[in-house]
Amino acid sequence: RPFFIDPGTQPDGEEYNAYNRRRWGSDGWTYSLPGKREGTKFRNWKVWPNTLLASRLIHRAGVEGGWQLQHKAKGRVFELIYEEGKNASDLAVLAALANEL
């Protein structure tokens, strides 16, 4: 079921550092993210996205293609955000991902 990570995030997402300063005072909390131990580098995280549309896409992938496609969609959303510096709040970015899947 689609959800927000943070319902207070602007509809178009927010610049990464501005969001972290507003919400927590800095991005220091990200230095110990569990994903770093699993190999996620978070090297190009530019935007804190509003996750509603991305969550809907991930859900729809599961409806259309089962858990395998849903898992792939989730992984690609993470790559878009953390590694490619894309904004997962942007409908054009998500439409391109839907076509890719």
Phi, psi and omega per residue, in radians:
R1 nan 2.322 -3.123
P2 -1.038 2.561 -3.133
F3 -2.664 2.916 3.033
F4 -1.779 2.396 2.929
I5 -1.231 -0.769 3.086
D6 -2.442 1.818 -3.129
P7 -1.051 -0.282 3.118
G8 -1.430 -0.083 3.134
T9 -1.197 2.422 3.116
Q10 -1.002 2.593 -3.099
P11 -0.956 -0.598 -3.128
D12 -1.640 0.181 -3.072
G13 1.447 3.103 -3.117
E14 -2.452 2.623 3.088
E15 -1.021 2.374 -3.000
Y16 -0.891 -0.969 -3.084
N17 -1.169 -0.686 3.123
A18 -1.089 -0.744 3.116
Y19 -1.075 -0.862 -3.102
N20 -1.108 -0.668 3.077
R21 -1.126 -0.741 -3.132
R22 -1.151 -0.766 -3.016
R23 -1.459 -0.756 -3.019
W24 -2.202 -0.084 -3.120
G25 1.664 -0.422 3.092
S26 -2.963 -3.138 3.073
D27 -1.781 0.348 -3.120
G28 -1.008 -0.537 -3.128
W29 -1.114 -0.418 -3.089
T30 -1.316 -0.273 -3.074
Y31 -1.145 -0.396 -3.107
S32 -1.982 0.424 -3.141
L33 -1.029 2.375 -3.119
P34 -0.993 -0.600 -3.121
G35 -1.024 -0.443 3.122
K36 -1.093 -0.576 3.102
R37 -1.236 -0.444 -3.124
E38 -1.616 0.032 3.055
G39 1.880 -0.085 3.081
T40 -1.239 2.232 -3.032
K41 -1.629 -0.397 -3.104
F42 0.908 0.615 -2.989
R43 -1.416 -0.222 -3.058
N44 -2.397 0.623 -3.090
W45 -1.358 1.814 -3.060
K46 -1.872 -0.491 -3.032
V47 -2.242 2.361 2.947
W48 -1.554 1.882 -3.017
P49 -1.412 2.695 2.863
N50 -1.393 2.088 -2.914
T51 -1.556 0.013 -3.045
L52 -1.047 -0.904 -3.093
L53 -1.169 -0.687 3.103
A54 -1.110 -0.687 3.110
S55 -1.120 -0.680 3.092
R56 -1.116 -0.720 3.114
L57 -1.095 -0.758 3.118
I58 -1.083 -0.750 3.098
H59 -1.072 -0.808 -3.119
R60 -1.100 -0.650 3.092
A61 -1.026 -0.697 3.103
G62 -1.150 -0.691 3.119
V63 -1.124 -0.755 -3.069
E64 -1.383 -0.638 -2.990
G65 -2.286 0.205 3.116
G66 1.354 -3.066 -3.041
W67 -1.100 -0.504 -3.124
Q68 -1.138 -0.803 3.131
L69 -1.217 -0.617 3.099
Q70 -1.094 -0.753 3.115
H71 -1.096 -0.740 3.112
K72 -1.108 -0.758 3.141
A73 -1.079 -0.767 3.136
K74 -1.073 -0.779 3.114
G75 -1.073 -0.721 3.142
R76 -1.202 -0.630 3.084
V77 -1.080 -0.778 3.110
F78 -1.060 -0.764 3.118
E79 -1.082 -0.753 3.134
L80 -1.013 -0.802 -3.083
I81 -1.254 -0.972 -2.919
Y82 -1.526 -0.514 -3.052
E83 -1.897 -0.562 -3.074
E84 -1.769 -0.126 3.102
G85 1.219 0.389 -3.119
K86 -1.535 2.825 3.138
N87 -1.755 1.875 -3.125
A88 -1.318 0.091 2.999
S89 -1.570 -0.269 -3.031
D90 -1.445 2.105 -3.097
L91 -1.048 -0.631 3.125
A92 -1.140 -0.684 3.095
V93 -1.100 -0.777 -3.120
L94 -1.233 -0.605 3.080
A95 -1.124 -0.714 3.096
A96 -1.106 -0.707 3.095
L97 -1.126 -0.754 3.111
A98 -1.032 -0.715 3.097
N99 -1.151 -0.637 3.124
E100 -1.135 -0.696 -3.096
L101 -1.247 nan nan
